[in-house]
Amino acid sequence: MLSRIFPSKKTDPELAPFRSGLVFGFFNALTWQIGIGTPMVLFAERLGATSAQVGLAYGFVFLLSPVQVVSTALLPRYGYKRVMLGGWGTRSIFLAVPMLLAVLCLGGGVQGWMVTALIWGVFMFCLCRAVGSASMTPWLYSILPPGARGRYFANDQFASAIAGTTTLLACAALFAGLPIYIALLVQYVIALTGSTLSYFALKKLPDAPHPEAISLRTVVRDTPRHLFKPSTFRRYLWLSVWFFLISTPIPPFSAYFLKVGAHLPAGQIMLFEVLRFFGVITAAALIRRSIDGTGAKTFMLAGYGLYVVVALLWLLFLRTGFGGVTGIYFAYFLLGLGATCWTVANLNYLPKVVPVAERPLMVTLHSAVVSFMGGCAAIAWGWAIKSDDVVGGPAVNRVAFQVFFLFVLLSTVVLAVLCARLPEDRTLKVEPLMIGNALLRPFRAVTALISLIDLQAFDRTRSSSEGDHKP
C-alpha cells in the first residue's frame, strides 16, 4: 500500500524522483485540518469569539486570494522553489501563536485579548500561505513528466486523504479524552510538526527554470472585459460567486452553532467533520471516473440538489429538532458529497468556457473572485447570525441562522435552474484542471487554481524540445 502511494524506483521509477512532493502533501494535511479548519473554530469559540470573529478568521484564506494573484509576479524573479519555501516556512512560525495561547489558558485562564491574538495569528498564517500557494501547481507542472502527472495527483489525493482522516479522528479522540486546552495544545503541536516536515519535504523537490508570468498590467487591462462582457464565462462566474456566498459559511457556522447553541462536545463535532470528509472522499473517488461521459453540468446539478437536502435537514433540526444527532451526521456527509460534486464539475466545466490562449488569466480571475467573495460571505453571515445576548458567553441568533439556511435552500433551487441553461458541449474533450489533494478541501479548492503561469506552455515547450532532437 505505502509503496504505491509513495513510489520507489522499483514500483514507479518515473514518479520516484518526486516522492518528496507526496510526502509534503501527507504532512501538509496535518496542518490545514487544524490550523484553518474546525479545531481553529472551536478554539476561537472557547476564547469567547463571536460568530462575526469566527467568520473573519475562517474567511482569511479566501479573502487573501488577491495576494496569491500578486505573488505570481514573484515567480519570474525568485523562482518556484524560493517563493514556495518562503511562504511555507514563514507560515509555520504563526502556528506558535495558538500554541502559546493554549499554554497561557492552562496557566491562568482566558483573557479578553486572546481571541484577537488568535485571529491575527490566523491572518498571518493565511497571508504567508497565499504567497507560497502561487507557486505550487505550476512548479509541479514544470517538473513532472506529462505522463506521470495523473498518477502523481491521484497518489497525492490518496496520501492526503489518509493523513486528513487520521488527523480528524485524532482531534476527536483528543477532545474526548483530554481537558480542552491540553487537547488543543497537542493538536497545534501536530499541526506545527506537519508544517515543519512538509517544509523539509518541499526542499527535496528539484527546482525548475524561472517562468514567464502574465504581467500585472495585462491583468488590470483585461480583467474588466472578462468580468463584465457578455459571455458564457461571465454567466458561469457570477453563478459560481452566488454558490460560494451560500456554501462557504456552512462549515464554520455549523460547528460554531453545534458548540454554542446545541452545546455538543468538541469531540462529537469533530466526528461530524469526519463524516463530511468521508463524503468528500467518496465523491472524489466516484465522480471523476464517470464525469467525462455524463458531463460536468450533471454533477453540478447533483451538487445543488444535495445542498437543498442539507438546508432542509438543518431547517428541520433548528425548528423542531428533527433527526437529532443522526440527522446532523447525515447532513455533514451530504455536505461533503455536494461540495465535491460542484468542485469536480467546476474543474471539468471551466476549461470548456475559456479560450485556450487566455486560460491562465481567466481561470485565475474566476478562482480569485469566487474565493474572495466567499470570504466576504463568511464575514457578512457571521455578523448576521451574531447574537446580542452575550451574558452567558458566545451565542447564535437562531432565527437568523434559520434565515441563512432558508436562503441556502432558495438559492440552490434558483442556481440549479440557471445552471441547467448553461451551454455544454459534451463532445468537446478538454483536459480537466488538475489540483491534486485540493479536491479534499472543496471549499478552498478554487484557490489552488490561482496562477498567472500558462501550465500548458510546459507541454508545448517539451514537445518542441523533443521535436528538435528527433532525427
N, C-alpha and C positions, 0 to 999 in steps of 0.2 A: 504494500500500500504506500508506504513512505517513499520507496524508490520510484514509484510512479509520479507522486506529487512533486518530489524534489529529485529530479533525474540525475543519474550519474553518467559517466562516459560509456558505461556498459548498456544501461537501459535506454538512453537517448543522447547519443554523442552530439547531436546538433543543438540540443537545448541545454546540455550540461554546463557550458560556459556561463549561462545566465541563471544558474541555480540560486545565486545570492539574491537575485531580484524576487524570487519566490519566497525566500526566507524573509526578505523585507516585508512582503505582503502578509505573511503569517504573523510576524511580531507587531506590525503596524495595526493589525486588527485588535490587539490587546489594548492599544491606546485609544482609538477612536470610539470604541464601545463605551469607554469610561469617561474620557476627557470631554467629549461633546455629546454624550448620549444620556440615557435615563439616570445613571448614577449621579451625573452632574446636576440634573434637575432635582433629584431627591436631596442632594447636599444643599443646594440653594434653598429649597423649601425648609430644610432643617435649620438653616441660618436665619430664617424669617423672611425670605424673599416673597414678594407679592407675585401674582401672575404676570404683571407687567414686566417685572425684573426677570422672571423666568423666560418670557418671550424674547426679551432683549438678549439674554445670554445665549439662548438657543438659536436666535436669528443671526448671530455674528458670522457664522460660517457661510451664510447666504449673502448677507449684506456686504461682505468684503470681496465678493466676486469681481467688482471692478478693479480691485488691486491685482487680482490674478491676470486680468487683461493687460494692465500696465506692466506687470512683471515680465510678460513675454518679451518686452523690449530689452530686457537684461540679457537674454539668451545669446544674441549675436556678439555681445561684448565679453560676457563671462563664461558662456558655455553651459550645457545642460547640468553637468555634474556639480559645478561650483554653486549654481543657483539652487539646485535641489538640496544639496548638503547644507547650504547656508540656512535655508528656510527650515529644514527638518531638525537641524542641530539646535537652532535657536528656540524653536517651539518647545523643546524638551525642558528648557530652563523654567518655563512658566507653569509646568506641572508641579513645581515645587511650591507654588502658592497654595493650592488646596491641601497639599500635604502638611504644610506649616499650619494652616487653619485648623486642620483636624487635630494636630498636636496641641494647639492652644485651647481648643474646645475641651480636650481631655483634661487639661490642667485647670482652666478657670471658667469654663462655660462660654456661652455665646455672647458676643458683644455686637453692638449696632453696626460698627464699621466693617465687620467681616463679610457680609454679603456683597458690599461694594468692592472689597478686595477680590472676592471670588469672581465677580463679573469682569473686573479689569484683567484678571488672570486669564479668563476665557477669551477675552478680546485679543490679548497679545498672542495667545496660543493660535487663534484663528488667523490673525494677521500674518504671522510667520508661516503658517500652513499655506495661506493663499499665495505667498511669494514662491514657495517651493513647488506648489502644485502645478504652476505654469510649465514646469519642466518635465514632469514625469512621463506623460503619454508620448510626446514627441521624442523624448530620449529613448524610450523603449522601441518605438518605431524605427529609430535611426540605427539601433544596434542589433535588433532581432532579425534573423533571416526571414523573408516573407513567408516561406513555407512552414516556419515554426511558430508564427505568431498565434495562430488559433490554439495550438497545444499549450503555449505559454499562458495565454489569458484564461484558458479552461483550468489549468493547474493553479493559477493564481486565485481564481474564484474558489476552487476546492479548498486550498490551503487556508484562505481567509475565512471560509465557512466553518472549518474545523476550529480555528482559533476563536472566531467570534462566538460560536455556540458555547465553547468551553468557558469563555470569559463571562458570558451572561449567566451560565449555571454557577460558576464560581462566585459571582457577585450575589446571586440569590442565596447561596449557602452561607456566605459571609454575613449578609444582613440577618439571616435567620439564626445564626449561631453565635454572633458576637455583638457586643454593645455597638451602637450605631457609629460612633466616631472611630472606634478601633477598626470596624469593618470598612469605613471609608478610607482610613489611612492605609490599610492593606491594599485596597483597590487602587489607590493612586500610586502606591509603590509598584504594583503590577503594571499600571499604565506607563510610569516612568521607565521601568525596566524594558517594556516593549518598545518604547520610543528610542531608548538608547541602543538596543540590539538592532532595531530596524535601521538606525543611522549607520552603524558599522557594517551592516549587510549592504547598504547602498554604496559604501566606499569601495566595495569589491567589484562593482559593475564597471565595465570599461566605459570611458568617455567616448564622445563622437566629435567630429569637426563642428565648429560653431555654425549654427544655422543662419539662414536669412529669414527674417520675420517681416510680416506686413507692417509698414510704418504706421505710427500712431496718427500721422497726418492723414493717411488713407482711411483709417478708422473713423476719424472725425468727419471727413468729407463724405464717406459713403453710408454712414450709419443712418442718417435721416431718410435716405432713399429706401433702404431695406426695411426700416421700421414702419414707414407710413405710405409708401407707394403701393397701390392695389396689386395684390398677388396672392397666390396660394400660400406662399411663405408667411406673408403678413397675417392672413387669417389664422393660420396654424399657430403662429407665435402668440397672438393675443388669446387664443383658446387655451394655450399652454399656461400663459400667465394666470388666467382665471382658475385653472386647475390647481396651480400652486398656491393661490390665495386661500383655497379651502383645504388643501392636503397638508401643507407644511405645518400648520399649528396643531394638527391632531396628536402626534406622538407626545410632545412635551406637556400639553394641557390635559391629555388623558391621564398621564402618570401623575401630574400635579393634583388633579381633582381626586383621583383614587386615594391619594395620601391625605389631603387636607379636607376633602369633602366626604369621602366614603370611609376614611380612617383605616385603610387597609395597611398591613405591614409592608415595609420596603421589600422584604424578601419575596412576598407574593407578587408585588408589582413587577419585579424582575422576571418572575416566571411568566407573566403576561408578555414581557418583551421577548422571552424565549419563543413563545408561540408566534409572535409576529415575525421573528427571524426565521422560524421554520416555514412560515408562509412565503417569505421572500425566497428561501432556498428552493422550496417546492416549485414555485412559479418559474424561477430562473432555469431550473433543470428541465421542465416540461415544455415551456413555450418556445424556446429557441430551436427546438427540433421540428416544430411544425409551422412556424410563422411564415416561412418562405412560400409555402403552398396556400396558406389561409389568407395572408395579407395582414398588414400592420393594423389597419383600422378595426378589424375584428377583435383583436386583443385590446385595443384602446377602448372600444365599446364595452368589452368584458370588464376592464378596469373600472370604468364609470359605474357599471352595474353593481360591482362589488362594493363600491363606495356608497351606493344607495342603501344596500343592506346594512353596512356598517353604521351609517347615520340612523337608520331605523332602529337598530338594536340599541344604540346609545340613547335615542329619544325615549324608547320604551323603558329602558333601565332608569333614566333620570326621572321620569314621570311616575312610574309605577313599581320600579324595582324588578321588572320582568326579566327573567333569565338569571338573575343573580350573578354570582361569580362565574358560573359556567357560561353564561351569555357573554360576559366580558372576555373570557378566554377565546370564545368563538369569534368575537368581533376583532380581537387582535390578530388572529390567524388570517381572517379575511382581509384585514388592512394590509398585511404583508403581501398577500396574493394580489390585491388590487393595485398597490403601488408598483409592484414589479411588472404586472401586465402593462401598465402605462409606460414604464421605463423601457422595457424591451421593444414595445411598439414604437416609441419615440426614436430609439436607435435605428430602427429599420425604416421609419417613415420620413424622418428629417432629411436623409440623403436624397430622397426622391423629389423634394420640393426646393432644392437649392442647386444652382448651376455648378458644375464641377470646377470651373475656373474661379468661382467666388466662395467655394465651400468653407475654407478656413474662417473667413470673416463672418459669414452668415451663420455658421454653426456656433461660433463664439458669441455672436450677438444674441442668438436665441438662448443659449445657456446662461449668459450673464444677465440678461433682462429677466428671464424666468426665475432664476435663483435669487436675484436681488429683490424682486417683488415678493417672493416667498418669505424672505427675511423681514420685509416690511409688514407682511401679513401677520407674522408671528408676534411682532411688537404691538400692532394695532389690536389684534384679538386679545392679547394679554391685558391691555387697558380696558377693553370692552367687558371682559368677564371678571375684572377685578372687583372684589367686594369691599365696600366701605366699612364694614363691621370687622375691625381688627382687634377687638377686645380679647378674643380667645386665640389670637395668632392669625396666620395667613388663612385666607378663605377664598372661595369661588362663588360668584353670583350665579346661583343655579338657574335662574330664569335666563340670564344672558348666555349661559352655557348651552341651554336648550335651544335658544335662538341660533347660536352658532351651528349646531348640528342640523337644525331646520334649514339654514342657509346652505349647508353642505348637501343636504338632500335635494333641495330645489335646483341648486346649481348643477349637480351631476346629471340630473334629468335634462336640463337645457343643454348642457355640454354634449351629452350623448346625441341629441337631435342635431346640433350644429356639426358635430364630428361626422355624423353619417353623411352629411352633404359635402364633405371634403372629397376632392377627386383623388383616386389612387389607381395607378396602372399596375395591376398585379403581374403583368407580363414583363414589366421593366425590372431587370435584375441589377441591383446595386449592392455594393458591399456595405453591410451594416457598420455603424460606428462601433468599434470595439473598445471597451474601457475596463475589461477585467473585473476585479473584485468590486468595482463601483456598483455592479448590479446588486450586491448585498447591502448597499446603502441607497435605496431608491430615492429617498428624499434629498440626498446630496449628490446623486449620480451625475446630474447635469453639470455640476461644477468641474467634473473631470474632463469635460469636452472643451473647456475654455483654453484656447491656444491659437495664436496667430501664426502658427507654423503649418505649412502645407504638408500633411502627412503623406499624401500620395506622391509628393515630389521625391521621397526616398526611393520608391519603387521605380519611378521614371529614371532617376539617376543611376540606379543599379542596372536597369535594363540597358541603358545607353552604354554603361561601362562594360557590361558583358558583351554587348554587340561590338564594341571597339576591339575586343580581344578575340573575336571569332575569326577563323581563317577565311 
